């Protein structure tokens, strides 16, 4: 089989971008790290979560292998979901945190990439038999727990993060969301 993932940035005033990734019949171990900070308004949040739902559908429909999806939601703090092994359950979770789908937005504070990666590292286990993918979606405006010189992640945690992704062969894709992407 073939896995096709389509990311379509259809934000107003943004230029649409699409990227296709293909993997033949391989198991997928995926996490979406999603920015729920106050700098992401509910309209931008709805567009982001709509794109995540479309990606989830593609992940599950595009491979003959097994798919595991988990979510880390962050603002000043972060929280991790359970792991989902069906598209319907993963999409139901996303709808539960999207006000546009009748859900409840769980947070809307500052932006801490440090909290996001710490929570991911504590809750995501790489699978050496699967394609390990992390998609990090944010407007790129971290303002809490920053590293030296204003870097996005607190220095000791940044070192742990780099070791985590390198030691576990995890592919991380950053995706900009919103009108003020930095």
N, C-alpha and C positions, 0 to 999 in steps of 0.2 A: 504494500500500500504506500501511499504518499501522504504526507502531512503538509497542508498548505495553511499558513497563518497570514492573514491579511490585516495590516494596520492601516487604517484610513483616517487621517487627521482631517476632520471636516468642521473644525471650529470656524465660526465667522471671522473674517479678516485674516485667516491663515491660508497658506498655500497647501493644497492637499498633497500628502505624501503617502506612498504605498510601498511596502516591502514584502516580498514573498519569500518564505523560508520553507524548504522541503526536506523531509526526513522520511525514509522508506520504512514503514512498519515497526518503528522502534518505540519502546515504552518511553513515556514522557513524565518527568517529575518537575512540576511547574509551580512557581510562586509568583503572585502579583503583589507588589508593594505599592500601596495606593495612598496618595497625599489627600488627606481630609482636612488640611489646615484652613484657617480662616481666609487665606489669600486665594483659595479656590472657591468661587461662589457656586451656588446650587446649579446654575445653568452649566457652568464648566464641569461640575461634578457629574451631572447627568450625561453630558457628552462623553466624558472619560469612562463612566461606568457602562454606557452603551457600547463603546468600543471594546471594553473588557468582555462584555457578554458575547459580542460577535467573535472575539478571539477564542473564547471558551468553546463556542460552537464549532469553530474551525479545528481547534485542538482535538476535540472528541470525534468529530466526523472525518478528520483527515488522516487517521492512522488506524492500523489494525492492531496496534499494540495497546497496552493499558495506559491510562492517563490518570495522574494524581495532580490535583490543583489545591493550593492553599492560598490564603490571603493574609497580608499584614496591612492593617489600616493605621495611619499615623497622622499626628499633628504634633503637639508638645510631648505626648506619650504615644505608645503604640500598643496594639493588640493583635493577636494572631487568631485566625479561624482554625477550625478543625480541617483536616484534609478531606477533600471531596473526590469521589471516584466516578461521578456521573455529571454530565453537563447540566441536567435539570436541577440537581442539588446545588451545584456551584452557582448557577444563575439565580436560583431562589435566594441564596445568601446575598448576592449582590443586590437584588431587588429589595431585600430587607433593610439595607443601609442607604438606599437611594430615595430621598423625599419625592422625587418625580414619579417613582413607582409605588408610592404609598408607604415606603419604609421610613425609618428613623435614622437620621445622620448621627453617628455615635460620637463625633468630636468635631471641633472647629476652632482650635486654638492656634498657637504658634507652630513653627515648623522645625522639627528635629530629625534630621537624617540619622543622627546617632541613635536615637530611640528606635527608628525603623530598622536599621541594620542589626542592632542588638537583639531585637525581638525576632527578626528573621533567623539569625544565627541560633537562637535558643529553640526555635520551633520548626526549622526546615532541616531535614536529614537528606543529604545527597544519596543517590542510589547509583552504585557503580555499574549497574546493568541498564541504566536508563539515560536518556538525554536530559540533563539537569539544566533547567532554564529559569532565570529570575527576570521578571519585567518590572522595572522601577519607574512608576509614573508620577511626575511631580511638575510643578511650575518652576522649580529650581530656586526657590527663595528660602533656604534654611536660615533661621534666625535664633536658634537655641542649640546649646551643646556643640558649638563649633570648635574647630581645631585652631591651631596657631595660624596667625595671619588671616583668619576668617574663613579657613577651609570648611567644607561642608560637614565633615565628620570629626569629632573629637579625636585627637592624635592617637592615643592608645587603642581606641576602638577601630580607627582606620587601619592600623597595622593588623589587628585581629581579622578585620573584614577582608583585607587583601589576602591574608593567609587562608582564610576560610574558602574564598572563591577559587584560589589557585590550587590548594591542596585537595579540593573536592571536584575539580574539573567542572565548575559551574559557569555557564555563559550568562552574563548579566547584560541586559539591554535597557538603556535609559530612554524614556519617551517623555518629551516635553508636552505639558498640558496648559492650556489657557492663553489668554491674550498677552500676558506680560512675561513670557518665558525668558528666563535668564540662564 
